[in-house]
Amino acid sequence: MISVVIPLYNKVRHIRGALDSVLAQTHQDFEVVVVNDGSTDGSEDVVRRYIDPRIRLIHREHVNSEGGHAARNLGIAESRADLIAFLDADDEWLPEHLATIVRLSEKYPKCGAHATAFEVVDKPNHRWRPAFAGVPRPPWEGVIPNYFCPHQKPVCSSTVAVPKRVFGSVGLFPVGVRCGGDLDMWWRIALKYRMSASTRVGAVYHRDADNSTADQDTIAQRRDREQRLGKLIDDALRSGGLPQGVTSDDLVEYRNVRSIALADTLAATGNAADAREYLRAAVSTRRHRIRWGRAWLLSFVPASTRAALRRVIRGAGNE
């Protein structure tokens, strides 16, 4: 059996689609733990209408005061299976998702997480598939050679399943972090375990959903996330014992390229001095020297001029 954990907060328009996609799975040996996190829009009433005994609705006592990750943590504690899959209430699975996850877990039992590819819906009738970085071209499934190289993340929260024992090793989702707490979890897992994945699309990630956290990620939250990443990497480098395929250089460059990306954002929003601080921290980069140099030069360009340059470049590309 596999446990499916769905945190629920004010997703009345979406939760039925999420649950129906679970019930439509070709792999039917599962339980569903829906954790209501203080919904006020009737979301929990939609769940109560399902009569399938595999669906359990539980409620958090301290409602939505600590972000959705506290609900995930309660779902983990309530799960009865040894393998736990996560699905956000505004996302959905394709019918073969759980079958693919179970197959991966059986083929690669030592891995700390298993994932499928996914599609993104960011506006009505617009669906696209992110590049599944760091793995061979589709069709492929196996162990991800190195989660930290290249730097793009090959998973999202609605595609991942984690053996319950792994949480005893790396801890639970960070409470109080509203954006990016799932990234924090995948980092901690990838610093101790290898991950398996399939390039088969198993999930649909709805960035256009109500109350989506995708548009709530602030610069302050990104700063905080990079600080947490830096501490995790520093601790890993001090302790050694990295998973097979991951080197200290990979971790340093992963941190560097994320610092460069944040510096780009800071400079574009008028925080040039702060941008240069992040670039100084990433000056050791060897793999991203060109990108670093471009970001350093642009940090001296006024934000208004940068926006105008973007419009010119975009216009030239459309001619």
C-alpha positions in Angstrom: 0.0 0.0 0.0 1.0 3.6 -0.6 -0.2 6.6 1.4 -1.3 9.8 -0.4 -1.1 13.0 1.6 -3.1 16.0 0.5 -2.9 19.3 2.5 -6.1 21.3 2.0 -6.6 25.0 2.6 -9.4 26.8 0.6 -9.3 24.8 -2.6 -13.0 24.2 -3.0 -12.7 24.6 -6.8 -9.8 22.2 -7.1 -10.0 19.4 -4.5 -12.5 17.3 -6.4 -10.1 17.2 -9.4 -7.2 16.1 -7.2 -9.2 13.4 -5.4 -10.8 12.1 -8.7 -7.3 11.8 -10.2 -6.2 9.6 -7.3 -9.2 7.4 -7.5 -8.5 7.0 -11.3 -5.1 5.5 -10.7 -4.3 2.2 -12.3 -2.5 1.3 -9.1 -5.4 1.0 -6.6 -3.7 -0.1 -3.4 -3.6 3.2 -1.6 -5.0 5.3 1.2 -5.7 9.0 1.0 -5.0 11.3 4.0 -6.6 14.7 3.4 -5.4 17.2 6.1 -7.8 20.1 6.4 -5.8 23.1 7.4 -8.6 25.4 8.5 -10.4 25.9 5.2 -13.2 28.5 5.3 -14.6 28.0 1.8 -16.3 24.6 2.2 -13.4 22.6 0.8 -13.7 19.9 3.6 -17.4 19.5 2.7 -16.4 18.4 -0.8 -14.1 15.7 0.7 -16.9 14.5 3.0 -19.1 13.7 0.0 -16.7 10.9 -1.0 -17.8 7.5 0.4 -14.6 5.6 -0.5 -13.3 4.2 2.8 -9.7 4.7 1.6 -10.2 8.5 2.0 -9.6 9.9 5.5 -10.3 13.6 6.4 -8.4 14.9 9.4 -8.1 18.4 10.8 -5.2 20.4 12.1 -5.8 22.0 15.5 -3.8 25.1 14.8 -5.3 26.1 11.5 -3.1 27.5 8.7 -0.9 29.3 11.2 2.3 27.7 10.1 2.0 27.2 6.4 1.0 24.1 4.4 4.0 22.1 5.5 2.7 21.6 9.0 -0.3 19.9 7.3 2.0 17.7 5.3 3.8 16.7 8.5 0.5 15.7 10.2 -0.3 13.7 7.1 3.0 11.9 7.4 2.3 11.1 11.0 -1.2 9.8 10.2 0.0 7.7 7.2 -0.1 3.9 7.5 2.0 2.9 4.6 5.8 2.7 4.3 5.8 4.9 1.1 4.2 8.3 1.2 3.2 10.2 -2.0 2.3 13.9 -1.9 -0.3 15.8 -4.0 -1.3 19.4 -3.6 -5.0 20.0 -3.5 -5.0 22.1 -6.7 -2.9 19.6 -8.7 -3.8 16.3 -10.3 -2.2 13.0 -11.3 -2.3 11.2 -14.6 -3.6 7.5 -14.3 -0.1 5.9 -14.3 1.5 8.1 -11.7 1.3 5.8 -8.7 2.1 2.7 -10.8 5.3 4.4 -11.9 6.2 5.5 -8.4 5.6 2.0 -7.0 7.7 0.5 -9.8 10.6 2.9 -9.0 10.4 2.2 -5.3 10.6 -1.6 -6.0 13.5 -1.2 -8.5 15.5 1.3 -6.3 14.6 0.6 -2.7 17.7 2.4 -1.3 16.7 5.7 -2.8 15.4 8.5 -0.6 12.7 9.7 -3.0 11.0 8.7 -6.2 9.5 11.1 -8.8 7.8 11.4 -12.2 8.0 14.2 -14.7 5.2 16.8 -14.7 3.4 19.4 -16.8 2.7 23.0 -15.8 -0.6 24.9 -16.4 0.1 28.6 -15.8 -3.0 30.0 -17.6 -6.1 28.6 -19.2 -5.4 26.2 -22.1 -1.7 26.7 -21.8 0.2 23.6 -20.7 3.9 23.0 -21.0 6.5 20.5 -19.8 9.6 21.7 -18.0 13.0 20.3 -19.0 13.7 17.2 -16.8 17.3 18.4 -16.0 20.2 16.1 -15.2 18.8 12.9 -16.7 18.9 11.2 -20.1 16.4 12.1 -22.8 12.9 10.5 -22.6 11.9 7.8 -22.4 14.0 7.1 -19.3 13.7 6.0 -15.7 16.4 5.2 -13.2 18.5 6.9 -10.5 19.2 10.6 -11.0 23.0 10.8 -11.5 23.3 14.0 -9.5 20.5 16.1 -8.1 22.8 19.1 -7.7 24.2 19.1 -11.3 22.8 20.7 -13.4 21.1 23.1 -11.0 17.5 22.9 -12.2 15.3 20.8 -9.9 13.9 17.7 -11.5 11.0 17.3 -9.1 8.0 19.1 -7.7 5.9 18.4 -4.6 3.0 16.7 -6.4 5.3 14.2 -8.2 7.3 12.9 -5.3 7.0 9.9 -3.0 9.3 9.4 0.0 9.8 6.2 2.1 8.6 7.0 5.6 11.9 5.9 7.1 13.7 8.7 5.3 11.8 11.4 7.4 13.4 9.8 10.5 16.8 10.5 9.0 16.3 14.0 7.5 13.4 15.4 9.5 10.1 16.7 8.5 9.0 19.7 6.3 10.1 23.1 7.7 7.2 24.6 9.6 6.5 28.3 9.1 8.0 28.4 5.6 5.2 29.2 3.2 7.2 29.2 -0.1 10.0 26.9 -0.9 9.8 24.5 2.1 9.4 21.6 -0.3 12.8 22.6 -1.9 14.3 22.5 1.5 13.1 18.9 2.0 14.4 17.7 -1.4 17.8 19.3 -0.6 18.0 17.5 2.7 17.0 14.2 1.1 19.4 14.6 -1.8 22.3 15.4 0.6 21.9 11.9 2.1 20.3 9.7 -0.5 20.1 9.3 -4.2 16.7 9.8 -5.9 15.0 7.8 -8.7 12.9 9.3 -11.4 10.9 8.6 -14.5 10.6 11.0 -17.5 7.0 9.8 -17.9 4.6 12.6 -17.1 2.7 11.7 -13.9 1.4 14.9 -12.6 -0.1 18.3 -13.7 1.1 21.3 -11.6 -1.5 24.1 -11.6 0.2 27.5 -11.2 -3.1 29.1 -12.2 -5.0 27.7 -9.2 -6.6 29.8 -6.4 -4.2 30.7 -3.6 -1.2 29.4 -5.5 2.0 29.9 -3.6 3.9 30.2 -6.9 3.1 34.0 -7.1 3.7 34.6 -3.3 7.4 34.0 -3.2 9.0 37.2 -2.1 12.6 38.4 -2.3 12.8 38.1 1.5 11.6 34.5 1.3 14.2 33.8 -1.4 16.9 35.3 0.7 15.8 33.1 3.6 15.8 30.0 1.4 19.3 30.6 0.1 20.5 31.1 3.7 19.0 27.7 4.6 20.6 26.1 1.6 23.9 27.6 2.5 23.8 26.1 6.0 22.7 22.7 4.6 25.6 22.7 2.2 28.1 23.9 4.8 27.0 21.1 7.2 27.2 18.5 4.4 30.7 19.6 3.4 31.9 19.5 7.0 30.4 16.1 7.7 31.4 14.4 4.3 29.6 11.2 3.4 27.9 12.7 0.3 25.7 10.4 -1.8 27.4 8.6 -4.8 27.9 11.0 -7.7 27.8 14.2 -5.7 31.0 16.1 -5.1 31.9 19.1 -2.9 32.4 21.1 -6.1 28.9 20.2 -7.3 27.5 21.6 -4.0 29.5 24.8 -4.2 28.5 25.5 -7.8 24.9 24.7 -7.0 25.0 27.4 -4.3 26.9 29.8 -6.6 24.4 29.6 -9.5 21.4 30.1 -7.2 23.2 33.2 -5.7 23.7 34.5 -9.2 20.0 34.0 -10.0 19.0 35.8 -6.9 21.4 38.6 -7.7 19.8 39.0 -11.1 16.4 39.5 -9.4 17.7 41.9 -6.8 19.4 44.1 -9.5 16.3 44.1 -11.6 14.2 45.3 -8.6 16.6 48.1 -7.8 18.6 46.4 -5.1 22.0 46.6 -6.9 24.2 46.8 -3.8 22.6 43.6 -2.3 22.9 41.9 -5.7 26.6 42.6 -5.7 26.9 41.1 -2.2 25.5 37.8 -3.5 27.7 38.0 -6.6 30.8 38.4 -4.4 29.7 35.3 -2.5 29.6 33.4 -5.8 32.8 34.8 -7.2 34.5 31.4 -6.9 32.3 29.9 -9.6 34.1 28.1 -12.4 31.2 26.6 -14.3 29.1 29.8 -14.5 31.8 32.5 -15.1 30.0 34.1 -18.1 26.7 34.3 -16.3 28.4 35.7 -13.2 30.2 38.3 -15.3 27.0 39.4 -17.1 25.1 39.6 -13.8 28.0 41.7 -12.3 27.9 44.2 -15.2 24.1 44.4 -15.2 24.1 45.2 -11.5 25.5 48.6 -12.4 22.7 49.3 -14.9 19.7 51.2 -13.5 16.6 49.0 -13.1 14.6 51.2 -15.5 17.2 50.8 -18.2 17.3 47.0 -17.7 13.5 46.9 -18.3 13.8 48.9 -21.5 16.6 46.6 -22.7 14.4 43.6 -22.1 11.5 45.2 -24.1 13.9 45.9 -27.0 15.3 42.4 -27.0 11.8 40.9 -26.7 10.6 43.1 -29.6 13.5 42.1 -31.8 12.8 38.4 -31.2 9.2 38.8 -32.4 10.1 40.4 -35.7 
